[in-house]
Every structure is written in C-alpha cells, then in structure tokens.
C-alpha cells in the first residue's frame, strides 16, 4: 500500500474542518474512480463497484464492513445484484474529511 491507502483513519471530532475544494481536487487524484456527490447539502464520496453476481457483491460488502469496523468509520453501503455502492462522509462534521479519502483508498485496495 502507498499514498492514502497506507494512512490511518483518525477519529474525527465535531468542529473538525471539512476538506477545501483545492484539497478535494488533490485528494481526488488518488481515488480517481470516486465522485463527490452532494445530498441534503452534505458532500460525500461515492463509487459503484461492479460484480458478476449477488454473492460476490455481498462478499465485497462484508469486506467493506470489516474495514469500517477496523477503523471505526462507517460508510453507507447499498448492495444489489452485481453491484455495491459505497458512500463515505464524516457524519460528525456533515461533510468530507481527509479520513473519507483514506477510507476510499483503503476500499479500492480490498481484494
């Protein structure tokens, strides 16, 4: 692992700053398949992972869940036949933190 995927997700506190637009551009280069989406005024990182069947999609969902538990940072996960949508954001600050980019990179590195 290198770059963001080698970093540790640190506990985010209420009042921590969200990433700036410039930081989003820089960090986004390390996770190019992720998109910034906005829901209810909250910026989030989102990516759809594709699979050949539901069993593989569900197995991936469980690996993401294990990763989330390991770091104490939890995404929204939507598991469907042949795809999993993973959405990261920091609930405490209602937006994106560097941690979300770290977790996106770690998600990309999952087997």
Residue frames as a rotation matrix with the C-alpha (Angstrom) as fourth column:
UNK 1
0.577 0.816 0.000 0.00
0.816 -0.577 0.000 0.00
0.000 0.000 -1.000 0.00
UNK 2
-0.672 -0.739 -0.043 1.09
0.739 -0.673 0.011 3.53
-0.037 -0.024 0.999 -0.64
UNK 3
-0.712 0.371 0.596 -0.35
-0.039 -0.869 0.494 7.00
0.701 0.328 0.633 -0.53
UNK 4
-0.211 0.733 0.647 -3.73
-0.887 -0.421 0.189 7.41
0.411 -0.534 0.739 1.10
UNK 5
0.609 0.531 -0.589 -4.33
-0.301 0.842 0.448 3.69
0.734 -0.096 0.672 1.50
UNK 6
-0.147 -0.750 -0.645 -1.29
0.549 0.480 -0.684 3.48
0.823 -0.455 0.342 3.80
UNK 7
-0.658 -0.065 0.750 -2.58
-0.417 -0.798 -0.435 6.23
0.627 -0.599 0.498 6.09
UNK 8
-0.754 0.431 -0.495 -4.57
0.654 0.557 -0.511 5.66
0.056 -0.710 -0.702 9.26
UNK 9
-0.020 0.843 0.537 -8.09
0.245 -0.516 0.821 6.96
0.969 0.148 -0.196 9.62
UNK 10
-0.910 -0.342 -0.236 -8.09
0.321 -0.221 -0.921 9.09
0.263 -0.914 0.311 12.77
UNK 11
-0.163 0.897 -0.412 -11.10
0.960 0.048 -0.276 9.87
-0.228 -0.440 -0.869 14.91
UNK 12
-0.577 0.096 0.811 -12.90
0.371 -0.854 0.365 12.95
0.727 0.512 0.457 13.64
UNK 13
-0.633 0.325 -0.703 -14.29
0.679 -0.205 -0.705 15.36
-0.373 -0.923 -0.090 16.17
UNK 14
0.525 0.830 0.189 -17.24
0.849 -0.495 -0.185 17.72
-0.060 0.257 -0.964 15.93
UNK 15
0.837 -0.164 -0.522 -15.93
-0.082 -0.981 0.177 21.01
-0.541 -0.105 -0.834 14.59
UNK 16
-0.214 -0.912 0.351 -13.07
0.393 0.249 0.885 19.48
-0.894 0.328 0.305 12.60
UNK 17
-0.165 0.148 -0.975 -12.69
-0.674 -0.739 0.002 21.27
-0.720 0.657 0.221 9.28
UNK 18
0.740 0.370 0.561 -14.05
0.219 0.657 -0.721 19.76
-0.635 0.657 0.405 6.10
UNK 19
-0.285 -0.854 0.435 -11.64
0.764 0.072 0.642 19.48
-0.579 0.515 0.631 3.17
UNK 20
-0.125 0.157 -0.980 -11.38
-0.340 -0.934 -0.107 22.53
-0.932 0.320 0.170 0.94
UNK 21
0.885 0.435 -0.163 -12.22
-0.261 0.175 -0.949 22.50
-0.385 0.883 0.268 -2.76
UNK 22
0.306 -0.864 -0.400 -8.47
-0.890 -0.110 -0.443 22.53
0.339 0.491 -0.802 -3.51
UNK 23
-0.517 -0.465 0.718 -7.87
-0.734 0.673 -0.092 19.58
-0.440 -0.575 -0.689 -1.14
UNK 24
0.406 0.740 0.536 -10.75
-0.226 0.650 -0.726 17.70
-0.886 0.174 0.431 -2.81
UNK 25
0.837 -0.138 -0.530 -9.03
-0.538 -0.025 -0.843 18.11
0.103 0.990 -0.095 -6.19
UNK 26
-0.155 -0.988 -0.009 -5.65
-0.938 0.150 -0.311 16.95
0.309 -0.040 -0.950 -4.85
UNK 27
-0.490 0.014 0.872 -7.00
-0.558 0.763 -0.326 14.02
-0.670 -0.646 -0.366 -2.83
UNK 28
0.576 0.816 0.038 -9.37
-0.441 0.350 -0.826 13.06
-0.688 0.460 0.562 -5.64
UNK 29
0.314 -0.555 -0.770 -6.39
-0.899 0.088 -0.429 12.33
0.306 0.827 -0.471 -7.87
UNK 30
-0.738 -0.618 0.270 -5.51
-0.675 0.678 -0.292 9.44
-0.003 -0.398 -0.918 -5.55
UNK 31
-0.569 0.639 0.517 -9.01
0.283 0.742 -0.607 7.96
-0.772 -0.200 -0.603 -5.80
UNK 32
-0.881 0.071 -0.467 -9.99
-0.401 -0.636 0.660 8.86
-0.250 0.769 0.589 -9.37
UNK 33
-0.745 0.633 -0.212 -12.91
0.264 0.572 0.777 6.43
0.613 0.522 -0.593 -9.63
UNK 34
-0.329 0.614 -0.717 -14.74
0.899 -0.028 -0.436 8.11
-0.288 -0.788 -0.543 -6.75
UNK 35
-0.298 0.337 0.893 -17.13
0.462 -0.768 0.444 11.02
0.836 0.544 0.073 -7.30
UNK 36
-0.952 0.131 -0.278 -18.09
0.177 -0.507 -0.844 13.82
-0.251 -0.852 0.459 -4.96
UNK 37
-0.319 0.924 0.210 -21.86
0.540 -0.005 0.842 13.90
0.779 0.382 -0.497 -4.66
UNK 38
-0.949 0.069 0.307 -24.00
-0.274 -0.664 -0.696 16.18
0.156 -0.744 0.649 -2.55
UNK 39
-0.245 0.894 -0.376 -27.08
0.520 0.448 0.727 15.02
0.819 -0.017 -0.574 -0.67
UNK 40
0.699 0.621 -0.354 -29.06
0.645 -0.334 0.687 17.26
0.309 -0.709 -0.634 1.65
UNK 41
0.848 -0.382 0.367 -26.22
-0.385 -0.920 -0.069 19.80
0.364 -0.083 -0.928 1.50
UNK 42
0.523 -0.674 0.523 -23.61
-0.416 0.334 0.846 17.21
-0.744 -0.659 -0.106 2.57
UNK 43
0.298 -0.522 -0.800 -20.69
-0.903 0.117 -0.412 16.40
0.309 0.845 -0.437 0.28
UNK 44
0.538 -0.065 0.841 -19.92
-0.369 0.878 0.304 12.68
-0.758 -0.474 0.448 0.10
UNK 45
-0.493 -0.710 -0.504 -17.52
-0.841 0.240 0.485 10.39
-0.223 0.663 -0.715 -1.78
UNK 46
0.406 0.736 0.541 -19.22
-0.470 0.676 -0.567 7.67
-0.783 -0.024 0.621 -3.78
UNK 47
-0.583 -0.533 -0.613 -18.22
-0.810 0.326 0.488 4.80
-0.060 0.781 -0.621 -6.04
UNK 48
0.664 0.737 0.129 -20.11
-0.691 0.670 -0.272 1.91
-0.287 0.091 0.954 -7.61
UNK 49
-0.580 -0.788 0.206 -18.26
-0.680 0.607 0.411 -1.42
-0.449 0.098 -0.888 -7.68
UNK 50
0.344 0.705 -0.620 -19.48
-0.929 0.350 -0.117 -3.98
0.134 0.617 0.776 -10.24
UNK 51
-0.542 -0.417 0.729 -19.58
-0.560 0.827 0.057 -7.76
-0.627 -0.377 -0.682 -9.82
UNK 52
-0.851 0.148 -0.503 -20.72
-0.369 0.514 0.774 -10.78
0.373 0.845 -0.383 -11.80
UNK 53
-0.153 0.807 -0.570 -23.37
0.395 0.579 0.714 -11.80
0.906 -0.116 -0.407 -9.30
UNK 54
0.621 0.494 0.609 -25.01
-0.347 -0.523 0.778 -11.09
0.703 -0.694 -0.154 -5.95
UNK 55
0.859 -0.316 -0.404 -22.78
0.508 0.630 0.587 -13.47
0.069 -0.709 0.701 -3.98
UNK 56
-0.142 -0.973 0.181 -19.63
0.927 -0.195 -0.322 -11.60
0.348 0.122 0.929 -4.99
UNK 57
-0.111 0.189 0.976 -21.28
-0.017 -0.982 0.188 -8.24
0.994 0.004 0.112 -4.32
UNK 58
0.862 0.487 0.139 -22.33
-0.171 0.021 0.985 -9.40
0.477 -0.873 0.102 -0.86
UNK 59
0.529 -0.755 -0.388 -18.84
0.847 0.500 0.180 -10.74
0.058 -0.424 0.904 -0.09
UNK 60
-0.391 -0.658 0.643 -17.37
0.600 -0.712 -0.364 -7.35
0.698 0.244 0.674 -1.04
UNK 61
0.336 0.609 0.719 -19.96
-0.247 -0.679 0.691 -5.58
0.909 -0.410 -0.078 1.14
UNK 62
0.951 0.023 -0.307 -18.82
0.266 0.443 0.856 -7.70
0.156 -0.896 0.415 4.08
UNK 63
0.031 -0.999 -0.039 -15.14
0.978 0.039 -0.207 -6.85
0.209 -0.032 0.977 3.41
UNK 64
-0.310 -0.068 0.948 -16.01
0.127 -0.992 -0.030 -3.15
0.942 0.111 0.316 3.40
UNK 65
0.717 0.648 0.257 -17.94
-0.216 -0.143 0.966 -3.68
0.663 -0.748 0.038 6.64
UNK 66
0.655 -0.571 -0.495 -14.91
0.754 0.535 0.380 -5.36
0.048 -0.623 0.781 8.23
UNK 67
-0.360 -0.793 0.491 -12.71
0.753 -0.558 -0.348 -2.45
0.550 0.244 0.798 7.11
UNK 68
0.060 0.493 0.868 -15.18
-0.158 -0.854 0.496 0.05
0.986 -0.167 0.026 8.55
UNK 69
0.937 0.294 -0.189 -15.24
0.104 0.283 0.954 -1.74
0.334 -0.913 0.235 11.89
UNK 70
0.256 -0.932 -0.258 -11.44
0.947 0.296 -0.129 -1.89
0.197 -0.211 0.958 11.98
UNK 71
-0.685 -0.587 0.431 -11.17
0.556 -0.804 -0.211 1.90
0.470 0.095 0.877 11.65
UNK 72
-0.389 0.598 -0.701 -14.38
0.739 -0.251 -0.625 2.93
-0.549 -0.761 -0.345 13.40
UNK 73
-0.572 0.227 -0.788 -15.53
-0.503 -0.856 0.118 4.86
-0.648 0.464 0.605 10.33
UNK 74
-0.440 0.538 0.719 -18.64
0.459 0.823 -0.335 3.59
-0.772 0.183 -0.609 8.60
UNK 75
-0.959 0.082 -0.271 -19.95
-0.273 -0.524 0.807 4.20
-0.076 0.848 0.524 5.06
UNK 76
0.205 0.978 0.043 -23.36
-0.685 0.175 -0.707 3.86
-0.699 0.115 0.706 3.55
UNK 77
-0.881 -0.458 0.118 -23.49
-0.274 0.697 0.662 0.57
-0.386 0.551 -0.740 1.63
UNK 78
0.283 0.939 -0.197 -26.08
-0.785 0.108 -0.610 -0.35
-0.552 0.327 0.767 -0.97
UNK 79
-0.771 -0.526 0.358 -25.76
-0.291 0.791 0.538 -3.96
-0.566 0.311 -0.764 -2.14
UNK 80
0.393 0.852 -0.347 -27.65
-0.743 0.072 -0.665 -5.02
-0.541 0.519 0.661 -5.25
UNK 81
0.696 -0.152 0.701 -27.35
0.412 0.885 -0.217 -7.80
-0.588 0.440 0.679 -7.79
UNK 82
0.430 -0.612 0.663 -23.98
0.880 0.120 -0.460 -7.25
0.203 0.782 0.590 -9.45
UNK 83
-0.110 -0.541 0.834 -23.05
0.252 -0.827 -0.503 -4.00
0.961 0.155 0.227 -7.75
UNK 84
0.227 0.089 -0.970 -22.25
0.971 -0.098 0.219 -2.29
-0.075 -0.991 -0.109 -4.48
UNK 85
0.342 -0.096 0.935 -22.47
0.201 -0.964 -0.172 1.46
0.918 0.247 -0.310 -3.98
UNK 86
0.040 -0.442 -0.896 -20.11
0.998 0.056 0.017 2.70
0.043 -0.895 0.444 -1.26
UNK 87
0.423 0.155 0.893 -20.52
0.220 -0.973 0.065 6.22
0.879 0.169 -0.446 0.11
UNK 88
-0.149 -0.580 -0.801 -18.07
0.976 0.046 -0.215 7.76
0.161 -0.813 0.559 2.59
UNK 89
0.067 0.008 0.998 -18.51
-0.021 -1.000 0.009 11.01
0.998 -0.021 -0.067 4.54
UNK 90
-0.828 -0.407 -0.386 -17.89
0.389 0.080 -0.918 12.19
0.404 -0.910 0.092 8.07
UNK 91
0.089 0.988 -0.126 -21.17
0.753 0.016 0.658 12.32
0.652 -0.153 -0.742 9.93
UNK 92
0.118 -0.061 -0.991 -19.83
0.928 -0.348 0.132 14.44
-0.353 -0.935 0.016 12.83
UNK 93
-0.592 -0.402 -0.698 -18.83
0.178 -0.911 0.373 17.30
-0.786 0.096 0.611 10.54
UNK 94
0.444 0.888 0.118 -21.57
0.260 -0.001 -0.966 16.76
-0.858 0.459 -0.231 7.94
UNK 95
0.795 -0.217 -0.566 -19.12
-0.598 -0.433 -0.674 16.67
-0.099 0.875 -0.474 5.07
UNK 96
0.796 -0.548 -0.258 -15.85
0.279 0.710 -0.647 15.37
0.537 0.443 0.718 3.73
UNK 97
0.693 -0.679 0.244 -12.70
-0.549 -0.278 0.788 14.96
-0.467 -0.680 -0.565 5.80
UNK 98
-0.157 -0.842 -0.517 -9.32
-0.973 0.220 -0.063 13.57
0.166 0.493 -0.854 4.76
UNK 99
-0.554 -0.012 0.832 -10.40
-0.452 0.844 -0.288 10.35
-0.699 -0.536 -0.474 6.52
UNK 100
0.519 0.839 0.162 -13.05
-0.264 0.338 -0.904 9.79
-0.813 0.426 0.396 3.85
UNK 101
0.597 -0.409 -0.690 -10.41
-0.768 -0.043 -0.639 9.83
0.232 0.912 -0.339 1.13
UNK 102
-0.538 -0.775 0.332 -8.22
-0.841 0.521 -0.146 7.50
-0.060 -0.358 -0.932 3.19
UNK 103
-0.254 0.519 0.816 -11.12
-0.255 0.778 -0.574 5.06
-0.933 -0.354 -0.065 3.56
UNK 104
0.778 0.480 -0.406 -11.97
-0.488 0.054 -0.871 5.33
-0.396 0.876 0.276 -0.15
UNK 105
0.086 -0.848 -0.524 -8.36
-0.922 0.132 -0.365 4.39
0.378 0.514 -0.770 -0.98
UNK 106
-0.690 -0.300 0.659 -8.49
-0.605 0.738 -0.298 1.51
-0.397 -0.604 -0.691 1.50
UNK 107
0.320 0.871 0.372 -11.76
-0.303 0.466 -0.831 0.35
-0.898 0.154 0.413 -0.10
UNK 108
0.670 -0.132 -0.730 -10.08
-0.739 -0.026 -0.673 0.41
0.069 0.991 -0.115 -3.52
UNK 109
-0.333 -0.936 -0.118 -7.29
-0.888 0.353 -0.296 -1.77
0.319 0.006 -0.948 -2.12
UNK 110
0.082 0.420 0.904 -9.62
-0.685 0.683 -0.255 -4.50
-0.724 -0.598 0.344 -0.88
UNK 111
-0.879 -0.427 0.211 -9.15
-0.173 0.699 0.694 -7.85
-0.444 0.574 -0.688 -2.63
